Each structure stands twice: as structure tokens, then as C-alpha cells.
Amino acid sequence: MRDFTWQVFTQTGDVEAYLLYKEVNNLAASELGLNAGLEAEEGNAADEE
């Protein structure tokens, strides 16, 4: 799905296709737990203030 949305974006320049591509990437990253470390760092920064 990610490759398809990227191909649609590169061929058409459609902003909606790019936004869908980014959303699919973000969902995939969160499912893999790649965003977990970033969220933890953001939480620590809020604690320091």
C-alpha cells in the first residue's frame, strides 16, 4: 500500500496521495513500536519543564 500511494503521488503530484502515504507510514511505524521511543522522550521533556 505504501509503495502504491508513493507511486500515485510521484506520477500525479496529488497532495492527498502524499498525505495518505505519510499516514500509512506513521501507522506502520507505530505498529512496529518505532514511535514508542520518541513518545517516551517527549514525555521526559515535559517532565523537565
C-alpha positions, 0 to 999 in steps of 0.5 A, spaced: 500 500 500 505 504 501 509 503 495 502 504 491 500 511 494 508 513 493 507 511 486 500 515 485 503 521 488 510 521 484 506 520 477 500 525 479 503 530 484 496 529 488 497 532 495 492 527 498 496 521 495 502 524 499 498 525 505 495 518 505 502 515 504 505 519 510 499 516 514 500 509 512 507 510 514 506 513 521 501 507 522 506 502 520 511 505 524 507 505 530 505 498 529 512 496 529 513 500 536 518 505 532 514 511 535 514 508 542 521 511 543 520 518 541 513 518 545 517 516 551 522 522 550 517 527 549 514 525 555 521 526 559 521 533 556 515 535 559 517 532 565 523 537 565 519 543 564 
